[in-house]
Amino acid sequence: MNDWRPKPIPLTALARLPLTAEEGFVLSRLDGATPVRHLTALTGLPPERIQAIIARLLTLGAVLPPPTSAAPPPTPAPAASTPATPPETPGEPLEAGEEEDAGGPEDENAEAHAGTFRQLFERRLHPLAADERARLARESGEPELSALCFDPVPAVIHALLENTRLGLAHARLIARHHLNPVGLEALCGRAAFASDAGVRRWLVRNPQLPAGLFRRLWGGRRLMEQFKVAGNRDVPEGTRRTAREVMRSRFGTAPAEERVELILLTEGRVLGALMGLPVDGKTAALLCGRVYRSPLLIQNLARWSAAPPALIAHLLKQEAVRRQPQLRQLLQRHPNAPADARRGD
């Protein structure tokens, strides 16, 4: 049973469960990928306490039972040699920025866990003086460590960053809930945190993310990743506007293959945000080397004022255009259409 990987039940109303801060902390570390034997090192709690908490979470229906039995697992062996770092989010980060708009049950569970830590902060820690909270931030373990991630004072966040127990799980809490640009800048001063997919996902949804910090973190990322931030309705409008500006700036210097990828994967929807930006010969050649079957993509390319003449001529030869007169007419009216095409040849 030490190899059992407890997994929270996504549809459980976790926020309504009568959990203590300690139980909520352990539950927040269960991801379906971390074995029971690692929980002692991950949480800093003794094995017998882990056993009791897991048993209670099973009783409350907060986690799925072990595959072979619904009984609580036996006491896990200590894992003193395992590094005491929070577990990673299951699975690899999605390519091209898809992590920026990830969501669903994982987010619901995270919100329930965060509520437990927020309560602890508001009821027991917030009434303390800021200097005392900073001292606790440097020295405390769980659950106070996670609770202090909700502190609105940047000095406390700086103190948290000095705590050797601070890990990615805490960095994600800060990225999501800390509403001071100074604290967010300090968080992203750690390269390991700034490059984490979960931290980035919550940073772009934080309304206090400074535009300058976004430019530093996303300016060199792939065009598709920038596009996904610009089009994500969960992202504040100010950050979406900055993402569009960054995307336009990078489009002028990105490799031709990356430009083509952006246009094709968005079916040309991105072209409205790229008005006035020309493309080089290699980008045009790559676009002309494809067969086009999507009416939406052809329509968006036909409305793109910077579409090269060779691309318009290539699109007019596509079978999808021959079958749909409205697409052919749209292409014929393009200012870069060949003269014989405009005459209705």
C-alpha positions in Angstrom: 0.0 0.0 0.0 3.0 2.3 0.2 2.8 2.5 -3.5 -0.8 3.7 -3.5 -1.2 7.1 -5.1 -4.2 8.7 -3.4 -6.3 10.8 -5.7 -8.9 13.5 -4.7 -12.4 13.0 -6.0 -12.8 16.0 -8.4 -16.6 16.4 -7.9 -16.5 16.3 -4.1 -17.5 19.7 -2.6 -14.1 19.9 -0.9 -14.7 23.4 0.4 -17.6 22.2 2.5 -15.8 19.3 4.2 -15.0 19.8 7.9 -11.2 19.7 7.4 -8.6 21.1 9.7 -5.8 23.2 8.2 -3.5 20.2 8.5 -5.9 17.9 6.7 -6.4 20.4 4.0 -2.7 20.8 3.6 -2.2 17.0 3.1 -5.2 16.9 0.7 -3.6 19.6 -1.3 -0.6 17.4 -1.8 -2.5 14.5 -3.2 -2.5 14.5 -7.0 -3.0 10.9 -8.0 0.7 10.6 -8.9 2.5 10.8 -5.5 2.8 7.5 -3.6 1.8 7.4 0.1 5.4 6.6 1.0 6.5 10.1 -0.1 3.9 12.0 1.9 6.0 12.1 5.0 8.9 13.9 3.2 6.5 16.1 1.2 4.6 17.3 4.2 7.0 17.1 7.1 4.4 15.1 9.1 5.2 11.8 10.9 4.0 8.6 9.3 1.4 7.9 11.9 -0.1 11.3 11.4 -0.2 10.8 7.7 -2.0 7.5 8.3 -4.7 9.1 10.5 -5.2 11.9 8.0 -5.5 9.6 5.0 -8.0 7.5 6.9 -10.1 10.5 7.7 -10.0 11.8 4.1 -11.2 8.3 3.0 -14.0 8.4 5.5 -15.1 11.9 4.4 -15.1 10.7 0.7 -12.5 13.3 -0.3 -10.2 10.7 -2.0 -10.7 7.6 -4.0 -10.1 4.4 -2.1 -7.1 2.1 -2.9 -7.6 -0.1 -5.9 -7.7 -3.3 -3.9 -9.5 -2.1 -0.8 -11.4 0.8 0.6 -9.6 0.4 3.9 -7.0 3.1 5.0 -3.4 2.3 4.0 -1.0 1.0 6.6 1.6 3.4 8.1 3.9 4.5 5.3 7.6 4.0 5.8 9.6 7.2 6.4 11.2 8.6 3.3 14.0 10.6 4.8 16.1 10.4 1.7 13.4 11.8 -0.5 13.8 15.6 -1.2 11.2 17.6 0.7 9.7 19.4 -2.3 6.0 19.8 -3.3 4.8 17.3 -6.0 4.7 18.4 -9.5 1.4 18.8 -11.4 0.7 15.4 -13.1 1.7 15.3 -16.7 3.9 17.3 -18.9 3.2 21.0 -19.5 1.3 21.5 -22.7 3.2 22.7 -25.7 2.6 26.2 -27.1 1.1 27.7 -24.0 -1.9 25.5 -23.6 -1.2 25.5 -19.8 -2.3 29.2 -19.9 -6.0 28.2 -20.3 -6.0 24.9 -18.5 -8.7 24.5 -15.9 -11.4 22.1 -14.7 -11.5 19.8 -11.7 -7.9 20.4 -10.8 -8.6 24.1 -10.4 -11.7 23.4 -8.3 -9.7 21.2 -6.0 -7.0 23.8 -5.7 -9.5 26.4 -4.9 -11.0 24.3 -2.1 -7.5 23.7 -0.6 -6.7 27.4 -0.9 -9.8 28.2 1.0 -8.5 26.3 4.0 -5.2 28.1 4.0 -6.9 31.5 3.5 -9.1 30.9 6.5 -6.0 30.1 8.6 -4.3 33.3 7.4 -7.3 35.5 8.0 -8.3 34.1 11.4 -4.9 33.5 13.0 -2.1 35.2 11.1 -3.4 38.4 9.6 -4.1 40.0 13.0 -0.3 39.7 13.8 2.0 42.6 13.0 3.6 42.6 9.6 7.1 42.2 11.1 5.9 39.1 13.1 4.4 37.6 10.0 7.6 38.1 8.1 9.5 36.3 10.9 7.1 33.4 10.7 7.4 33.4 6.9 11.1 32.8 7.3 10.9 30.1 9.9 7.5 28.3 9.7 6.5 24.9 8.2 3.1 23.8 7.2 0.3 24.7 7.3 1.4 28.3 8.2 3.8 28.3 5.3 1.0 27.9 2.8 -1.3 30.3 4.7 1.3 33.1 4.6 1.3 32.9 0.8 -2.0 34.9 1.0 -0.3 37.8 2.8 -0.8 41.1 0.9 2.5 42.6 2.2 5.5 42.2 -0.3 7.9 42.1 2.7 6.3 38.9 3.9 6.6 37.4 0.4 10.3 38.3 0.4 10.6 36.5 3.7 8.8 33.5 2.4 11.3 33.3 -0.4 14.1 32.9 2.2 12.3 29.9 3.7 14.1 26.7 2.5 10.8 24.8 2.7 9.2 26.9 0.0 8.4 25.0 -3.1 6.4 25.1 -6.4 3.1 24.5 -4.6 3.7 27.7 -2.5 4.9 29.6 -5.5 1.6 28.8 -7.3 -0.4 30.1 -4.3 1.5 33.3 -4.3 1.1 33.8 -8.1 -2.6 33.3 -7.8 -3.5 35.2 -4.6 -0.8 37.8 -3.9 -2.1 41.2 -5.2 1.0 43.4 -5.1 3.2 43.8 -8.2 6.3 44.1 -5.9 5.7 40.6 -4.4 5.1 39.1 -7.9 8.3 40.6 -9.1 10.1 39.0 -6.2 8.5 35.6 -6.9 9.6 35.7 -10.5 13.1 36.5 -9.5 13.5 32.8 -8.9 14.0 31.2 -12.3 12.6 27.8 -11.2 9.3 29.5 -10.2 9.1 31.8 -13.2 9.5 28.9 -15.6 6.9 26.7 -13.9 3.7 26.1 -16.0 1.5 26.4 -13.0 3.0 29.6 -11.8 2.7 31.1 -15.3 -0.9 30.0 -15.5 -1.9 31.9 -12.4 0.4 34.9 -13.0 -1.5 35.8 -16.2 -4.8 35.6 -14.4 -3.6 37.8 -11.6 -4.9 41.4 -12.2 -1.7 42.9 -10.6 0.8 41.2 -13.0 2.9 44.1 -14.2 3.1 44.6 -17.9 6.9 44.8 -17.8 7.1 41.5 -16.0 4.8 39.9 -18.6 7.1 41.2 -21.3 10.2 39.7 -19.7 8.6 36.3 -19.1 6.6 35.9 -22.3 8.6 38.1 -24.8 10.7 35.2 -26.0 8.1 32.5 -25.9 6.4 30.9 -28.9 3.9 32.9 -30.8 1.2 30.3 -30.1 1.7 30.7 -26.4 1.4 34.4 -26.6 -1.8 34.1 -28.7 -3.4 31.8 -26.2 -2.8 34.3 -23.4 -4.2 37.1 -25.7 -7.3 35.1 -26.4 -8.0 33.7 -22.9 -11.1 35.3 -21.4 -9.9 34.2 -17.9 -7.0 36.7 -18.3 -7.5 40.3 -17.3 -8.0 42.7 -20.3 -4.8 44.6 -19.5 -2.7 41.5 -19.7 -4.4 40.3 -22.8 -3.7 43.7 -24.5 0.0 43.4 -23.5 0.1 39.8 -24.8 -1.2 41.1 -28.2 1.5 43.8 -28.3 4.1 41.3 -27.4 2.8 38.9 -30.1 2.9 41.6 -32.8 6.4 42.5 -31.8 7.7 38.9 -31.9 5.9 38.2 -35.2 8.3 40.5 -36.9 11.4 38.5 -35.7 10.1 35.0 -35.2 11.2 32.2 -37.6 9.1 31.6 -40.6 8.1 28.1 -39.4 6.7 29.6 -36.2 4.7 32.3 -38.1 3.2 29.7 -40.3 2.4 27.5 -37.3 0.5 30.4 -35.7 -1.5 31.1 -38.8 -2.4 27.5 -39.5 -3.2 26.4 -35.9 -5.5 29.4 -35.3 -7.1 28.9 -38.8 -6.2 32.5 -39.5 -8.1 33.9 -36.6 -4.9 35.6 -35.4 -4.5 37.6 -38.6 -6.9 40.3 -37.4 -4.4 41.1 -34.7 -1.5 41.2 -37.2 -2.9 43.9 -39.5 -0.1 45.9 -41.1 2.6 43.4 -40.5 4.2 42.0 -43.7 5.7 38.5 -44.1 9.0 37.5 -45.7 9.5 35.3 -48.7 10.2 32.2 -46.7 6.9 32.5 -44.8 5.0 33.1 -48.1 6.7 30.0 -49.6 5.8 27.8 -46.7 2.2 29.0 -46.9 2.1 28.3 -50.6 3.5 24.8 -50.1 0.3 23.5 -48.4 -3.1 22.2 -49.5 -6.0 24.2 -48.0 -9.3 22.5 -47.1 -10.6 24.6 -44.3 -13.1 27.2 -45.6 -12.5 29.3 -42.4 -8.8 29.4 -42.9 -9.2 30.3 -46.6 -11.7 33.0 -45.7 -9.4 34.6 -43.1 -6.4 34.5 -45.5 -8.6 36.2 -48.1 -9.3 39.0 -45.7 -5.7 39.4 -44.7 -4.5 42.6 -46.4 -0.9 41.5 -46.2 -1.5 38.1 -47.9 1.3 37.8 -50.6 0.2 37.7 -54.3 1.6 34.2 -54.6 -0.5 32.9 -51.7 -3.7 34.4 -53.2 -2.9 32.7 -56.5 -2.2 29.5 -54.7 -5.5 29.6 -52.9 -7.4 30.2 -56.1 -6.2 26.8 -57.3 -7.4 24.9 -54.3 -10.3 22.4 -54.7 -12.1 23.9 -51.7 -12.2 27.3 -53.5 -13.3 25.8 -56.8 -16.3 24.2 -55.0 -17.3 27.3 -53.2 -17.9 30.4 -55.4 -18.1 32.8 -52.4 -14.6 31.9 -51.4 -13.3 32.4 -55.0 -15.1 35.8 -55.2 -13.5 36.9 -51.9 -10.1 36.0 -53.1 -10.7 37.7 -56.5 -11.5 41.0 -54.7 -8.2 40.9 -52.7 -5.9 43.8 -53.8 -3.0 41.3 -54.3 -5.1 38.9 -56.5 -3.6 38.3 -60.0 -5.0 40.5 -62.7 -6.5 37.6 -64.7 -8.3 36.4 -61.5 -9.8 39.8 -60.9 -11.2 39.7 -64.4 -13.0 36.5 -63.5 -10.6 34.2 -65.5 
